[in-house]
Amino acid sequence: MSNAPNNQRGTQGRPPVTDDPRRNDGPFAFEATEATREGVILRAAFCGPTGSGKTTTALVVATRMAEKLDLGPVHVIDTENRSALKYAYSPRTKLGFRFKHVAMPTDDYSPESYMRAIDFCEAQGAGVIVIDSLSHAWNGIGGVLESVDDITARSRSKNTFGEGWKAMTPIQNRLVQRIHEGGVHTLYTLRAKQAYVMVENDRGKQEPRKVGLAPVQREGIDYEPDLFFEMGVPDNDLIVAKTRCDRLAMGETIRRPGVDFADILIEWIRDTDTSGAEPRSLGEALTQAVNEGIRAGEERNPNGYTAATKKLVAFCKRTGVSEDRYNIAQAQMKERVASHLGAHRTEDPPPNPRKPAEPIEVAMGREPGSDDK
C-alpha cells in the first residue's frame, strides 16, 4: 500500500484533491459568471390515452411557434402508420396544419432509426420537430423491449439483465439525450397505459371513463423534458405534471389547450438573452440567417444579406455539414427571405403581370447568380 498522503493519491484515477481551496487549475478549473437565462430550446412531452388530443395539441403549439418565432417549417416524425397526414392542411376546407411529413419505417422503430430521423429533420432546416410518438421506440417493432428479448435469446447465458438490458440501456440513453440536447425545438407525444374508472356523470349516474396511467416508455422519461403534460378524455384537458416554465404552475389544468396555451410557451421562450448566441443546429443557424436577411432586405442593405449568408456558410463548414445539405439550407434561406419581403411590401406598387418576378439577388441590389460563399 502506498504511504502517500490521501490528498496526493486520488481515488479511482481521479486527480489528487488539493488542500488549498483558492487553487483553480488543472481538470477542475471552475468559473463563476453572472447567471442569465439562455435561449430556450423547448422540449415538451404530451402524454395520454388514445383520443386525448396529444397530436392535435402538439401540432397547435408547433405551428404557432413556427409562425410567431419565425422559425423553419414544422417536421412531423410519424410512427403511427402515417396517421399524422390526417391532420394535414386541406385546400378544400382550409382546415388542418401545414408541416413536413417524415414517415418512420414500419418495421424499424429502433432508437437508432429515431436518431437518424431527427438528424434528417435538423439537416432539412426544421424549426420545430414533432415526434408522434416516442412510445414506439420502447415497445414497437425493433424497439428497446423487442431488442432486449432478441439479444437475450441469442446469448449463451439467457440473462435478460446481464445481456439484453446491458446492451440496450446505453442505446436508450443516447436516444433520450439526443432528443433533449439537440438544437431544435422538439415536442413529442407518448401513449399512456390505459385503465377505466367509474365516475359520476352530469345526470348523477356512474359511467366508465378511460384514464391514462404511466407513459409507454422507460420509467423516468417524465424527468427529462422542460414540460411534461398529461392529457385526458373525453374533455381533452391538459394537466401540467412537470414544468420549468414560470408561466405554468404544477398541477394546473388547461381546458382544451389551443393558441392561447401556445402563446404562453412562446412568451416564455422569448424571455431570454440571445444576444451573441451561437446557433446550436443547422435549423437554428438557418433561422438566424433568415432573420438577418429579412432585416437587410427591409433596409435595402445587400451587404447585410451577404454577411448573413456568410454566417450560414461558416456554420456549415465549422460543423461539417455536407455540401448537399448546405445547398438545401441556402435555397431555403433565399426562399424564406423572398417570401417574407414579398408578403410585407404593401407600400410597393403591384408588379407588372407581364414582367417576371425579380430574383432575390436583384431585389437586394446584387447580380443574379453572384457567389454567396
N, C-alpha and C positions, 0 to 999 in steps of 0.2 A: 504494500500500500504506500502511496506517495505521502511524504511528510510535508508537502507544500501546503501553505495555509488555504483554507476553504475559499477565500476570495480570489485566489490565483488559479486554482484548479478548474473552476467552472463545473457545470453539470451537464451531462448528456451532450457534450460537444459545444455547449454554449460558451460565449466569451466570458472571461472572469468578471465578477462584479466588483466595481471599484468602491473603495471606502469614501471617496471624495464626491459628494453629490453635486459639486459645481462642475465636474467634468462632463462634457457633452460631445464626445467624439467617437470614432470607430463605428461599428454597426448599429449602435444605439444613439445616434445623433438625432436629437429631437429639436423641434422648432415650435414656438408658440406665436400664433398670429391672431389678429382680431377676427372674430368669427363673423362671417357674412353668409347669408343664405344663398347657396349656389343655384344655378339654373336647374329647375326641376325637370327631370325626365320621368314622366309619370309611369308607374306600374300599378295597375289596379286589377283586381280579380272579382268576377261576378259569379257567385255560386248559388245553385238552386236546382230543384227538380224540373222535369220537363214541363214546359208551359209557364214557367215563372217569369219569362221576359228577359233572360240573360243576354241573348244575342241582340235583341232589339235595343236594349239599354246600352250595350257596348257600342253598337253602331251609331246611336244618337250621340253619345259622348265623343266618339272618334270623329264623326262628321263635323260636329260643332267645333272641335279642336282644330281640325284642318282648316276650317273657314275662318275662325276668329284669330288664330295664331299664325295664319298664312303659311301653313305647312305644306309639305308634299302630299301626294294622294294617300288615301287610306288603302291599305293592303289587308285583305282578309285571308288568313290561312285556314282553309276549310277542311275539317276532318270528318264532317257529318254527311258524307255521301253527297256533296255538292248542294246541301240544303241552304247554304248561305245565299245562293242565287235566287232563292225565293224572296229575299229581302232587297234585291237589286231594283234600281230605278226603272219604272215603266214609262216609256214615252206616251203611251195611250192615256193612262190615268194620272200621269205626273206625280205618282207616289213612289216611295222607296228611296233607297240610298245609292249614291254613286261611289263605287270602290273598285279596286283591282282585285280580281279573284285568283287565289293561288290554291289549287286543289292538291291535297296531300294524296300520295298513292294509297289506295285502299288496302294494299297488302303489306304496308310497312309504316307502322306508327312508332317506330323506334325513336329514342331520344336523338340519335344521330340524324334521322330524317327531319325531325323538327328543327334542329340546329341549322341544317342546310337550307330549309325553307326560310328561316329568319335571316340567314346570310343573304339569300337571294333578294328578299324584300328590301333589306337595307341597301344592297347594291343597286336596286332599281330606284332609289331615292324616296322610299316610303317616308311619309311624315308621321303616320300612326300605323301600328301593326295591331290587328285584332286576331287572336288565336282562338278559334272556335271548334273544338275545345281542347284544353290541355289534358283532360281525363284520358284520352286515347293513348297518350304516351305512357300511361300507367297500366291500363287494362285492355288496350286494343291489340290488334294483330301486330306482333313484333315489338309490343310494348315491354315495359320493365318486368311485369309479372310473368308474361309468357317467356321472356328471355331467361329469367331466373330458373324456371322449370326446365327449359331446354338445356341450359348449361349444367344444371344438377343431374339431369338424366344422362348426359354424355360423360359425366365424371366417374371416376372409379369409386370414390367414397360415397356418392349419392347423398352428400351432406348439403342440405339447402343453404345453411348459413356459411359453411366453410367454402363452398364452391359458387353457388348461384348468386347469393347476395354479395359475396366478396367481390365478384366481378362487376355486378350491375350497380352497386351503390355509388361508386365514383362516377359512372356514366350519368346516372340520375342527377347527381350533384352538379355535374357540368352543365346539364340542360337548365336546371334551376338558376345557376349562376349566369348562364348565357342570357336568359330572359331578363334577369334583374340587374345586369351590369352592362347592357348594351347601350347604344346611343340614340335609340328611337323610342318615343312614347309607345308603350306596349300594354294592351288590355287583353285579358284572357278570361274565358269562361270555364267553369268547372261544373260537371254534373255532381249532383248530391245523391247520396244513398237515400232512398225513399221509404217512408212509412206512412201509415194512415192513423189519424187520431179522431176521436169523436168530439165535435164541437157543437155548440148551440147556434142555430141559425136565427134569422130575423123573426121567424114565427115561433121561436121558443122551443123548437124541436131539435133533437140530436141528429147530426148527419156526419158522415165521414169526410175528412179533409186530408188531402195529400200534403205532407210536410217534408222538407229536406233535412237530412241529418248531416253526417260528416261528408266532406268533399271526396269525390272519387279521385284520389291522388295520394301520394305518400303523406303520412301523418306529419303535421308541422308545416305544410305548404302555406297555411294562413299567416305564418310568421314573416314570410318573405316580402310581399308587396307593400307599397305605401298605404294602399287602401284595400280592404277586403270586405266585400258586400255580400250579404245573404239575401236572396230573393225568394218570395213565396207565391203560392197560388191559393185562391183564384184571383186575388186582387193585384198581383204583380207589385207589391210593396217591397221596398228596399230597406234593409236594416244595416246600419254601419257597425260591422263587427270588429273592425280594426282601422285606425286612422292615424296618419301623421299630418293630416291637413287640419289646421286650426280653425277652418270654417265648418267642420263637421264634428259633431260630438259622438262619442262612443254610445251605442245603443239607440241613436237617433233613427227614427223611421220616416222615410220619404215616400209619399203616396204616388205611385205610378211615375217614377222619375223620367223627366224629359229634358227639354232645352234649358230650363231654369236650373236644374240639377247640374247639367254640364257646365253652365256658366260659373257656378260656384267653384268647380275644379279649375276652370280656365283662369279665374281671378287669382287663385292660389298659385298657379304656375307662373303667372305674370309678376307676382310679388317676389321677385328675385333680382339679384345683382348679376347681370350677364355681361357687364362691360368688360371688354377684352377677353372674354371667354373663348377658348379654343373649341372648335367643333369636335364632337366625340364619335361621329359616324359620318358616312357619306351623305345620308339623308339630312343631317344637321348642317353639314358643310354646304350642301345644295341650297337649303333654305336660307342660310346666311347670304350666299351669293345672289340668290333671287331678290332678297330684300334690299341688298346694296345696289343691285342692278336696277330695281324699280326706282329707288331713290335717285340714282344717277339719271335715269330716263326722265323723271319728273323735273329734274334740274337741267335737262339738256346738257349733260356732262359726259361726253364719250370717254374721257379719261377715267372717270369713276366706274363706268361699266367695264372697261378693260381691267382696272385694278380688281374688281370683284371676280372677274373670270380668272385672273392670275392666282387669286387666293384659292379658288376651287382647284386649279391645276396643281398648286403647291401641296394642297391637302392630299390629292390623289397620288402624287409622287411620294410624299412622306409616308403614307400608309400602305403603299404597294397596291393601289387599285389598278386593275388591268386597263389596258388601253380601250378595250371594248366597253367596259363599264364606265370609264371616263367619258367616252364619246356619247353614251346614253345620257349621262348626267349633264353634259354641256348642251345637248339638244333640249333636254327638259328645262334647263335654265333659260334658254332663249325663248322657248315656247311659253313658259310661265310669265316671264317679264313682258313679252309682247302681248300676251293675253290681258295682263293687268293694265298695261298702259292703254291698250285699245278700249278696255271697258271703262276707264276712268277719264278719258279725254273728252268730256262732254262739251268743253269750250271750243273744241276744234270744229271746223266745218265738216259736213259729211263728205266722205271720199267720193271721187268721181267713179261711177259704176263701171265706166269703160276703162279705167286705169287700174292695173293690177296693184294689189296691196304692197306696201313697201316692206322689204326685208328689215329685220330688226337692226342690222348694221346701218342701213340708210337712215332709219328713224333716229339712230344715235349719232348720226353725222359721220359715219365711217364708211369705208369702201366695202361693198359686198365681197364676201369670201376672204376678208383680211384675217390674218392668223391671230387667234386669241391666245395662243400659247406663248 
